[in-house]
Amino acid sequence: MGFEVIDAIGDIEVIAAGPGIRIASLLLKRYGKARWRKLKGVARVRLSDGTVRYAELHWFQAHGIGKKKPRIKRFLD
């Protein structure tokens, strides 16, 4: 399921950092050494079928690398 974030992501929280990230070794291998954190937030998204919904998003982020592996965890509307 592809999606596009329409609004800015709000209510951002860190939900894991350091050894709490299960796929830390994958992130290290694929994107490089950095201080990785798993974050969550909410935003309006446009799904691949054109539907616009309010969703909770999870992604991984590191300083200088940016947001990686964004995914929709659940819809809030």
N, C-alpha and C positions, 0 to 999 in steps of 0.2 A: 504494500500500500504506500504509494508516494504521496508526499504532502509538501506544502509551501507555507511558511510562516507569514501571516499577513501583518499582524501588529507586532510591536515590541514585546518581548517576553517579560512578564512581570512576576512578582512574588518569588524571586529566585532564592533557593536555599541549597546549601551544600549538604549532600546526604551521605557522602563517603569521601575519604581522602587517604592517601598513603596505602598501607596494607589492607584497608577496608575495601579496596577496589579489586574485584575478583579477576578482571581481565587486564590487570596492570602490565603483565608481561607482554600481552598482545599489543597494547598501546605503546609500550617501550620499543618493541621490535618494529612496529609499523610506522610510528610517527617520531620516535626519538625520545631521549631522556629528558624528562621535565617533571615538574610537580603536578601530577594529574589529580583532578578532583571530579567526582560525579555530582552533577547538579540537577535540580528539577525546577520547573517554573510553569506558568500557565500563559497561553496565548491563543488567539484565533488562528486557525489553520484552514487552508483550502486543500481539500483532498483531490485525488486524481480524477474523480468523477465530477468535480466542480462544486461539491457541497462545502459550505463554510460552517465549521463547528468550533466550539471552545474546548480546548484539550489541555491535559497535563503532559508536559514534555520532559524527557530525561535525556541527558547528553553528558559527554566527557569533555573537559576543557583544561588546557594548560596555558600558562602565560607565554606569549610569543608563538603559539601554535594555533589556538582558537578552538572553536566548537567542533567536535567530531562525534560521529555515530548518533545523531539525534533520532529519537523515536517517540512515538505517541504511546503513553502508558494507559491512559483512559480518557474518555470524553466526559466533559463536565456539564453538558447541556442536555 
